[in-house]
């Protein structure tokens, strides 16, 4: 079942405003439980986690920055 453009916009906002901060807190908490690794390894882990959080949600973010494809081009906002 494909999401509509408006639904993708709403879900992308939820993911960015709620999901990403929660993911950051979880990632930092997990890294704090472990003994502190060398700085270069810690930077690599955070960079990888920063990229990997969005991979499952690629379909939600795809095309959200574009104009609504279902909107009437003659309609004024």
SULHU-V939164 format. One record per backbone hydrogen bond with DSSP energy under -1.0 kcal/mol. CO is the residue of the C=O (numbers start at 1). NH is the residue of the N-H. E is the energy in kcal/mol with one decimal. If there is no record, write none. Layout:
co->{CO/CO}
nh->{NH/NH}
e->{E/E}
//
This chain:
co->{4/5/6/7/8/9/10/11/12/13/14/14/15/18/19/20/21/22/23/24/25/26/27/28/29/30/38/39/40/41/42/43/44/45/46/47/48/49/55/57/58/61/63/72}
nh->{8/9/10/11/12/13/14/15/16/17/18/19/20/22/23/24/25/26/27/28/29/30/31/32/33/34/42/43/44/45/46/47/48/49/50/51/52/53/58/61/62/64/66/75}
e->{-2.5/-2.2/-2.3/-2.8/-2.4/-1.8/-2.3/-2.8/-2.2/-2.8/-2.4/-1.7/-2.5/-1.7/-2.4/-2.4/-2.3/-2.3/-2.6/-2.6/-2.3/-2.5/-2.2/-2.0/-1.6/-1.2/-2.3/-2.4/-1.9/-2.5/-2.4/-2.4/-2.5/-2.7/-2.3/-1.5/-2.8/-1.4/-1.4/-1.7/-1.6/-1.7/-1.1/-1.3}
//
